[in-house]
């Protein structure tokens, strides 16, 4: 009789913190390699420290992308476009990290179910496909600074899809508690910022146009000359969309995102917290950009009024068909008041009835979807095979 002297390899534990990883970088790299390069299927057991490292990576990636995109908008109202501009490089660093995380999730199967992984993969593929399309678009059409072009829309759509996958993966596998809630709100913050990003064109453009007309433009001569050489006014890139676009998107997309976030998280004042955090971030970046000589923007403070009412309506269980019109109307009223104390982008006030009714219909659709049997089946199917050790949480 012979004894089997082979030993079973014990998985390396994840570093307990960033400080611990920096204190022992070799051990941290060995753990990272073992975690990322061990093949597995979606839904495999994943420890809480491993989850926090994975989704901490997602927060870092989207933080880099958000900083790069925020700088990028202001940059394009000052300088002529450059593929290798610092904002593009900062955004690209976040994108590289996203790709690396998707590869780890795909190969190891950690921290995701099959549906969350597919969303991550589809969103990343859409974003990466949009990059060369956008470059070709600029080569053909020239400046095309507007945030509302089809090639730019692909970038936002791709980011939204990959964020949806990250939101789902974290909510399914993280153990209930303060950390789970904090990270979930952080991911929703990035989702809200991505949704509202296109509106920044008008929020920067209205101030840039006012400065140009006042004779102290922040746009460099080469940018204005290039725009004029395309056969249009040098100011044509500043406000290229109709005035109904900003309010319709702020309410129909931004405020609806807050409704969904509040219902999914179940945390009181979610909409208010997310909006306050977003406006706070925009205020800080406003100060930094102005201090470094870049163009400023208008802040959509009027959204905060709608966010507070969304939280109250959900808390008091007011159906969307009843709450939608007054909540959206409150945003229009807040915008009307904001216009007295500060500049806001052009708003078509005649669009208010259509925007308010449309928002009420969208909110009612969200309510109906949340109460449907199909949604209940989707939630039940999504948690099959989720290990209790990984949190055992049900989908929102």
Buried (B, 14 or more C-beta within 10 A) or exposed (E): EEEEEEEEEEEBEBBEEEEEBEEEEEBBEEBBEBBBEEEEEBBBBBBBBBBBBBBEBBBBBBBBBBBBBBBBBBBBBBBBBEEEBEBBEBBBBBBEBBBEBBEBBBEBBBBBBEBBBBBBBBBBBBBBBBBEBBEEBBEEEBBBBBBBBEBBEBBBBBBBBBBBBBBBBBBBBBBEEEBBBEBBBBBBBBBBBBBBBBBBBBBBBBBBBEBBEEEEBBBEEEBBEBBEEBEEEBBBBBBBBEBBBBBBBBBBBBBBBBBBBBBBBEBEBBBBBBBBBBBEBBEEBBEEBBEEEBBBBBBBBBBBBBBBBBBBBBEEEBEBBEBBBBBBBBBBBBBBEBEEEEEBBBBBEEBBEBBBEBBBBBBBEBBEEBEEEEEEEEEEEBBEEBEEEBBEBEBB
